[in-house]
Amino acid sequence: MKTTTINVRNQFRGRVKEIILGPVVSEVDIETPSGIVTSVITTRSVEDLGLQVGNEVIALIKSTDVAIAKLDD
């Protein structure tokens, strides 16, 4: 089965740059044209997806909270 549509609007296409495996959760760094996006997902999901450095992926970002930090002038 292939996904053809999805309701998540914030999508960043990129390549897996680094995977830091943990016993339960892992960090996956994705290099995108806009910069690095880091996802913390279960290690089981990393294995189920067969993620490896260099894989082309899409980071799908859906959140009810967006934090903002003010920069000094």
Phi and psi restraints in degrees (range 20) as a CNS / XPLOR table:
assign (resid 1 and name C) (resid 2 and name N)
       (resid 2 and name CA) (resid 2 and name C) 1.0 -120.7 20.0 2
assign (resid 2 and name N) (resid 2 and name CA)
       (resid 2 and name C) (resid 3 and name N) 1.0 136.9 20.0 2
assign (resid 2 and name C) (resid 3 and name N)
       (resid 3 and name CA) (resid 3 and name C) 1.0 -80.5 20.0 2
assign (resid 3 and name N) (resid 3 and name CA)
       (resid 3 and name C) (resid 4 and name N) 1.0 126.9 20.0 2
assign (resid 3 and name C) (resid 4 and name N)
       (resid 4 and name CA) (resid 4 and name C) 1.0 -112.0 20.0 2
assign (resid 4 and name N) (resid 4 and name CA)
       (resid 4 and name C) (resid 5 and name N) 1.0 -24.4 20.0 2
assign (resid 4 and name C) (resid 5 and name N)
       (resid 5 and name CA) (resid 5 and name C) 1.0 -139.9 20.0 2
assign (resid 5 and name N) (resid 5 and name CA)
       (resid 5 and name C) (resid 6 and name N) 1.0 153.2 20.0 2
assign (resid 5 and name C) (resid 6 and name N)
       (resid 6 and name CA) (resid 6 and name C) 1.0 -152.5 20.0 2
assign (resid 6 and name N) (resid 6 and name CA)
       (resid 6 and name C) (resid 7 and name N) 1.0 149.1 20.0 2
assign (resid 6 and name C) (resid 7 and name N)
       (resid 7 and name CA) (resid 7 and name C) 1.0 -89.4 20.0 2
assign (resid 7 and name N) (resid 7 and name CA)
       (resid 7 and name C) (resid 8 and name N) 1.0 1.4 20.0 2
assign (resid 7 and name C) (resid 8 and name N)
       (resid 8 and name CA) (resid 8 and name C) 1.0 -80.7 20.0 2
assign (resid 8 and name N) (resid 8 and name CA)
       (resid 8 and name C) (resid 9 and name N) 1.0 120.9 20.0 2
assign (resid 8 and name C) (resid 9 and name N)
       (resid 9 and name CA) (resid 9 and name C) 1.0 -86.2 20.0 2
assign (resid 9 and name N) (resid 9 and name CA)
       (resid 9 and name C) (resid 10 and name N) 1.0 -27.7 20.0 2
assign (resid 9 and name C) (resid 10 and name N)
       (resid 10 and name CA) (resid 10 and name C) 1.0 -90.5 20.0 2
assign (resid 10 and name N) (resid 10 and name CA)
       (resid 10 and name C) (resid 11 and name N) 1.0 98.8 20.0 2
assign (resid 10 and name C) (resid 11 and name N)
       (resid 11 and name CA) (resid 11 and name C) 1.0 -126.7 20.0 2
assign (resid 11 and name N) (resid 11 and name CA)
       (resid 11 and name C) (resid 12 and name N) 1.0 132.2 20.0 2
assign (resid 11 and name C) (resid 12 and name N)
       (resid 12 and name CA) (resid 12 and name C) 1.0 -126.6 20.0 2
assign (resid 12 and name N) (resid 12 and name CA)
       (resid 12 and name C) (resid 13 and name N) 1.0 113.4 20.0 2
assign (resid 12 and name C) (resid 13 and name N)
       (resid 13 and name CA) (resid 13 and name C) 1.0 -81.5 20.0 2
assign (resid 13 and name N) (resid 13 and name CA)
       (resid 13 and name C) (resid 14 and name N) 1.0 138.7 20.0 2
assign (resid 13 and name C) (resid 14 and name N)
       (resid 14 and name CA) (resid 14 and name C) 1.0 -169.6 20.0 2
assign (resid 14 and name N) (resid 14 and name CA)
       (resid 14 and name C) (resid 15 and name N) 1.0 -166.9 20.0 2
assign (resid 14 and name C) (resid 15 and name N)
       (resid 15 and name CA) (resid 15 and name C) 1.0 -124.0 20.0 2
assign (resid 15 and name N) (resid 15 and name CA)
       (resid 15 and name C) (resid 16 and name N) 1.0 143.6 20.0 2
assign (resid 15 and name C) (resid 16 and name N)
       (resid 16 and name CA) (resid 16 and name C) 1.0 -65.4 20.0 2
assign (resid 16 and name N) (resid 16 and name CA)
       (resid 16 and name C) (resid 17 and name N) 1.0 121.5 20.0 2
assign (resid 16 and name C) (resid 17 and name N)
       (resid 17 and name CA) (resid 17 and name C) 1.0 -95.2 20.0 2
assign (resid 17 and name N) (resid 17 and name CA)
       (resid 17 and name C) (resid 18 and name N) 1.0 -39.2 20.0 2
assign (resid 17 and name C) (resid 18 and name N)
       (resid 18 and name CA) (resid 18 and name C) 1.0 -155.1 20.0 2
assign (resid 18 and name N) (resid 18 and name CA)
       (resid 18 and name C) (resid 19 and name N) 1.0 145.8 20.0 2
assign (resid 18 and name C) (resid 19 and name N)
       (resid 19 and name CA) (resid 19 and name C) 1.0 -127.6 20.0 2
assign (resid 19 and name N) (resid 19 and name CA)
       (resid 19 and name C) (resid 20 and name N) 1.0 123.4 20.0 2
assign (resid 19 and name C) (resid 20 and name N)
       (resid 20 and name CA) (resid 20 and name C) 1.0 -108.7 20.0 2
assign (resid 20 and name N) (resid 20 and name CA)
       (resid 20 and name C) (resid 21 and name N) 1.0 102.9 20.0 2
assign (resid 20 and name C) (resid 21 and name N)
       (resid 21 and name CA) (resid 21 and name C) 1.0 -79.1 20.0 2
assign (resid 21 and name N) (resid 21 and name CA)
       (resid 21 and name C) (resid 22 and name N) 1.0 135.4 20.0 2
assign (resid 21 and name C) (resid 22 and name N)
       (resid 22 and name CA) (resid 22 and name C) 1.0 -120.7 20.0 2
assign (resid 22 and name N) (resid 22 and name CA)
       (resid 22 and name C) (resid 23 and name N) 1.0 171.8 20.0 2
assign (resid 22 and name C) (resid 23 and name N)
       (resid 23 and name CA) (resid 23 and name C) 1.0 -65.8 20.0 2
assign (resid 23 and name N) (resid 23 and name CA)
       (resid 23 and name C) (resid 24 and name N) 1.0 -30.7 20.0 2
assign (resid 23 and name C) (resid 24 and name N)
       (resid 24 and name CA) (resid 24 and name C) 1.0 -121.3 20.0 2
assign (resid 24 and name N) (resid 24 and name CA)
       (resid 24 and name C) (resid 25 and name N) 1.0 -48.1 20.0 2
assign (resid 24 and name C) (resid 25 and name N)
       (resid 25 and name CA) (resid 25 and name C) 1.0 -120.3 20.0 2
assign (resid 25 and name N) (resid 25 and name CA)
       (resid 25 and name C) (resid 26 and name N) 1.0 155.6 20.0 2
assign (resid 25 and name C) (resid 26 and name N)
       (resid 26 and name CA) (resid 26 and name C) 1.0 -133.0 20.0 2
assign (resid 26 and name N) (resid 26 and name CA)
       (resid 26 and name C) (resid 27 and name N) 1.0 155.8 20.0 2
assign (resid 26 and name C) (resid 27 and name N)
       (resid 27 and name CA) (resid 27 and name C) 1.0 -103.6 20.0 2
assign (resid 27 and name N) (resid 27 and name CA)
       (resid 27 and name C) (resid 28 and name N) 1.0 133.0 20.0 2
assign (resid 27 and name C) (resid 28 and name N)
       (resid 28 and name CA) (resid 28 and name C) 1.0 -122.7 20.0 2
assign (resid 28 and name N) (resid 28 and name CA)
       (resid 28 and name C) (resid 29 and name N) 1.0 116.7 20.0 2
assign (resid 28 and name C) (resid 29 and name N)
       (resid 29 and name CA) (resid 29 and name C) 1.0 -93.5 20.0 2
assign (resid 29 and name N) (resid 29 and name CA)
       (resid 29 and name C) (resid 30 and name N) 1.0 129.2 20.0 2
assign (resid 29 and name C) (resid 30 and name N)
       (resid 30 and name CA) (resid 30 and name C) 1.0 -117.9 20.0 2
assign (resid 30 and name N) (resid 30 and name CA)
       (resid 30 and name C) (resid 31 and name N) 1.0 123.7 20.0 2
assign (resid 30 and name C) (resid 31 and name N)
       (resid 31 and name CA) (resid 31 and name C) 1.0 -88.2 20.0 2
assign (resid 31 and name N) (resid 31 and name CA)
       (resid 31 and name C) (resid 32 and name N) 1.0 119.3 20.0 2
assign (resid 31 and name C) (resid 32 and name N)
       (resid 32 and name CA) (resid 32 and name C) 1.0 -119.2 20.0 2
assign (resid 32 and name N) (resid 32 and name CA)
       (resid 32 and name C) (resid 33 and name N) 1.0 167.4 20.0 2
assign (resid 32 and name C) (resid 33 and name N)
       (resid 33 and name CA) (resid 33 and name C) 1.0 -60.2 20.0 2
assign (resid 33 and name N) (resid 33 and name CA)
       (resid 33 and name C) (resid 34 and name N) 1.0 -22.9 20.0 2
assign (resid 33 and name C) (resid 34 and name N)
       (resid 34 and name CA) (resid 34 and name C) 1.0 -91.8 20.0 2
assign (resid 34 and name N) (resid 34 and name CA)
       (resid 34 and name C) (resid 35 and name N) 1.0 -4.9 20.0 2
assign (resid 34 and name C) (resid 35 and name N)
       (resid 35 and name CA) (resid 35 and name C) 1.0 128.6 20.0 2
assign (resid 35 and name N) (resid 35 and name CA)
       (resid 35 and name C) (resid 36 and name N) 1.0 -169.3 20.0 2
assign (resid 35 and name C) (resid 36 and name N)
       (resid 36 and name CA) (resid 36 and name C) 1.0 -85.9 20.0 2
assign (resid 36 and name N) (resid 36 and name CA)
       (resid 36 and name C) (resid 37 and name N) 1.0 133.0 20.0 2
assign (resid 36 and name C) (resid 37 and name N)
       (resid 37 and name CA) (resid 37 and name C) 1.0 -114.5 20.0 2
assign (resid 37 and name N) (resid 37 and name CA)
       (resid 37 and name C) (resid 38 and name N) 1.0 129.1 20.0 2
assign (resid 37 and name C) (resid 38 and name N)
       (resid 38 and name CA) (resid 38 and name C) 1.0 -110.5 20.0 2
assign (resid 38 and name N) (resid 38 and name CA)
       (resid 38 and name C) (resid 39 and name N) 1.0 131.1 20.0 2
assign (resid 38 and name C) (resid 39 and name N)
       (resid 39 and name CA) (resid 39 and name C) 1.0 -117.2 20.0 2
assign (resid 39 and name N) (resid 39 and name CA)
       (resid 39 and name C) (resid 40 and name N) 1.0 136.2 20.0 2
assign (resid 39 and name C) (resid 40 and name N)
       (resid 40 and name CA) (resid 40 and name C) 1.0 -106.2 20.0 2
assign (resid 40 and name N) (resid 40 and name CA)
       (resid 40 and name C) (resid 41 and name N) 1.0 111.3 20.0 2
assign (resid 40 and name C) (resid 41 and name N)
       (resid 41 and name CA) (resid 41 and name C) 1.0 -130.6 20.0 2
assign (resid 41 and name N) (resid 41 and name CA)
       (resid 41 and name C) (resid 42 and name N) 1.0 166.4 20.0 2
assign (resid 41 and name C) (resid 42 and name N)
       (resid 42 and name CA) (resid 42 and name C) 1.0 -65.5 20.0 2
assign (resid 42 and name N) (resid 42 and name CA)
       (resid 42 and name C) (resid 43 and name N) 1.0 148.9 20.0 2
assign (resid 42 and name C) (resid 43 and name N)
       (resid 43 and name CA) (resid 43 and name C) 1.0 -62.9 20.0 2
assign (resid 43 and name N) (resid 43 and name CA)
       (resid 43 and name C) (resid 44 and name N) 1.0 -33.9 20.0 2
assign (resid 43 and name C) (resid 44 and name N)
       (resid 44 and name CA) (resid 44 and name C) 1.0 -60.1 20.0 2
assign (resid 44 and name N) (resid 44 and name CA)
       (resid 44 and name C) (resid 45 and name N) 1.0 -40.1 20.0 2
assign (resid 44 and name C) (resid 45 and name N)
       (resid 45 and name CA) (resid 45 and name C) 1.0 -65.9 20.0 2
assign (resid 45 and name N) (resid 45 and name CA)
       (resid 45 and name C) (resid 46 and name N) 1.0 -39.0 20.0 2
assign (resid 45 and name C) (resid 46 and name N)
       (resid 46 and name CA) (resid 46 and name C) 1.0 -58.0 20.0 2
assign (resid 46 and name N) (resid 46 and name CA)
       (resid 46 and name C) (resid 47 and name N) 1.0 -45.2 20.0 2
assign (resid 46 and name C) (resid 47 and name N)
       (resid 47 and name CA) (resid 47 and name C) 1.0 -68.8 20.0 2
assign (resid 47 and name N) (resid 47 and name CA)
       (resid 47 and name C) (resid 48 and name N) 1.0 -45.4 20.0 2
assign (resid 47 and name C) (resid 48 and name N)
       (resid 48 and name CA) (resid 48 and name C) 1.0 -60.9 20.0 2
assign (resid 48 and name N) (resid 48 and name CA)
       (resid 48 and name C) (resid 49 and name N) 1.0 -37.3 20.0 2
assign (resid 48 and name C) (resid 49 and name N)
       (resid 49 and name CA) (resid 49 and name C) 1.0 -79.6 20.0 2
assign (resid 49 and name N) (resid 49 and name CA)
       (resid 49 and name C) (resid 50 and name N) 1.0 -13.0 20.0 2
assign (resid 49 and name C) (resid 50 and name N)
       (resid 50 and name CA) (resid 50 and name C) 1.0 66.5 20.0 2
assign (resid 50 and name N) (resid 50 and name CA)
       (resid 50 and name C) (resid 51 and name N) 1.0 33.5 20.0 2
assign (resid 50 and name C) (resid 51 and name N)
       (resid 51 and name CA) (resid 51 and name C) 1.0 -67.8 20.0 2
assign (resid 51 and name N) (resid 51 and name CA)
       (resid 51 and name C) (resid 52 and name N) 1.0 136.2 20.0 2
assign (resid 51 and name C) (resid 52 and name N)
       (resid 52 and name CA) (resid 52 and name C) 1.0 -142.5 20.0 2
assign (resid 52 and name N) (resid 52 and name CA)
       (resid 52 and name C) (resid 53 and name N) 1.0 154.1 20.0 2
assign (resid 52 and name C) (resid 53 and name N)
       (resid 53 and name CA) (resid 53 and name C) 1.0 -56.1 20.0 2
assign (resid 53 and name N) (resid 53 and name CA)
       (resid 53 and name C) (resid 54 and name N) 1.0 132.6 20.0 2
assign (resid 53 and name C) (resid 54 and name N)
       (resid 54 and name CA) (resid 54 and name C) 1.0 100.0 20.0 2
assign (resid 54 and name N) (resid 54 and name CA)
       (resid 54 and name C) (resid 55 and name N) 1.0 -16.6 20.0 2
assign (resid 54 and name C) (resid 55 and name N)
       (resid 55 and name CA) (resid 55 and name C) 1.0 -62.4 20.0 2
assign (resid 55 and name N) (resid 55 and name CA)
       (resid 55 and name C) (resid 56 and name N) 1.0 139.4 20.0 2
assign (resid 55 and name C) (resid 56 and name N)
       (resid 56 and name CA) (resid 56 and name C) 1.0 -82.4 20.0 2
assign (resid 56 and name N) (resid 56 and name CA)
       (resid 56 and name C) (resid 57 and name N) 1.0 129.4 20.0 2
assign (resid 56 and name C) (resid 57 and name N)
       (resid 57 and name CA) (resid 57 and name C) 1.0 -140.2 20.0 2
assign (resid 57 and name N) (resid 57 and name CA)
       (resid 57 and name C) (resid 58 and name N) 1.0 171.3 20.0 2
assign (resid 57 and name C) (resid 58 and name N)
       (resid 58 and name CA) (resid 58 and name C) 1.0 -123.2 20.0 2
assign (resid 58 and name N) (resid 58 and name CA)
       (resid 58 and name C) (resid 59 and name N) 1.0 123.9 20.0 2
assign (resid 58 and name C) (resid 59 and name N)
       (resid 59 and name CA) (resid 59 and name C) 1.0 -86.1 20.0 2
assign (resid 59 and name N) (resid 59 and name CA)
       (resid 59 and name C) (resid 60 and name N) 1.0 120.1 20.0 2
assign (resid 59 and name C) (resid 60 and name N)
       (resid 60 and name CA) (resid 60 and name C) 1.0 -104.8 20.0 2
assign (resid 60 and name N) (resid 60 and name CA)
       (resid 60 and name C) (resid 61 and name N) 1.0 120.0 20.0 2
assign (resid 60 and name C) (resid 61 and name N)
       (resid 61 and name CA) (resid 61 and name C) 1.0 -116.6 20.0 2
assign (resid 61 and name N) (resid 61 and name CA)
       (resid 61 and name C) (resid 62 and name N) 1.0 117.0 20.0 2
assign (resid 61 and name C) (resid 62 and name N)
       (resid 62 and name CA) (resid 62 and name C) 1.0 -134.3 20.0 2
assign (resid 62 and name N) (resid 62 and name CA)
       (resid 62 and name C) (resid 63 and name N) 1.0 118.7 20.0 2
assign (resid 62 and name C) (resid 63 and name N)
       (resid 63 and name CA) (resid 63 and name C) 1.0 -144.8 20.0 2
assign (resid 63 and name N) (resid 63 and name CA)
       (resid 63 and name C) (resid 64 and name N) 1.0 146.9 20.0 2
assign (resid 63 and name C) (resid 64 and name N)
       (resid 64 and name CA) (resid 64 and name C) 1.0 -90.0 20.0 2
assign (resid 64 and name N) (resid 64 and name CA)
       (resid 64 and name C) (resid 65 and name N) 1.0 -11.2 20.0 2
assign (resid 64 and name C) (resid 65 and name N)
       (resid 65 and name CA) (resid 65 and name C) 1.0 -124.8 20.0 2
assign (resid 65 and name N) (resid 65 and name CA)
       (resid 65 and name C) (resid 66 and name N) 1.0 134.4 20.0 2
assign (resid 65 and name C) (resid 66 and name N)
       (resid 66 and name CA) (resid 66 and name C) 1.0 -130.1 20.0 2
assign (resid 66 and name N) (resid 66 and name CA)
       (resid 66 and name C) (resid 67 and name N) 1.0 118.9 20.0 2
assign (resid 66 and name C) (resid 67 and name N)
       (resid 67 and name CA) (resid 67 and name C) 1.0 -86.6 20.0 2
assign (resid 67 and name N) (resid 67 and name CA)
       (resid 67 and name C) (resid 68 and name N) 1.0 145.4 20.0 2
assign (resid 67 and name C) (resid 68 and name N)
       (resid 68 and name CA) (resid 68 and name C) 1.0 -126.7 20.0 2
assign (resid 68 and name N) (resid 68 and name CA)
       (resid 68 and name C) (resid 69 and name N) 1.0 133.9 20.0 2
assign (resid 68 and name C) (resid 69 and name N)
       (resid 69 and name CA) (resid 69 and name C) 1.0 -116.8 20.0 2
assign (resid 69 and name N) (resid 69 and name CA)
       (resid 69 and name C) (resid 70 and name N) 1.0 132.3 20.0 2
assign (resid 69 and name C) (resid 70 and name N)
       (resid 70 and name CA) (resid 70 and name C) 1.0 -81.3 20.0 2
assign (resid 70 and name N) (resid 70 and name CA)
       (resid 70 and name C) (resid 71 and name N) 1.0 133.3 20.0 2
assign (resid 70 and name C) (resid 71 and name N)
       (resid 71 and name CA) (resid 71 and name C) 1.0 -90.5 20.0 2
assign (resid 71 and name N) (resid 71 and name CA)
       (resid 71 and name C) (resid 72 and name N) 1.0 141.2 20.0 2
assign (resid 71 and name C) (resid 72 and name N)
       (resid 72 and name CA) (resid 72 and name C) 1.0 -68.5 20.0 2
assign (resid 72 and name N) (resid 72 and name CA)
       (resid 72 and name C) (resid 73 and name N) 1.0 143.4 20.0 2
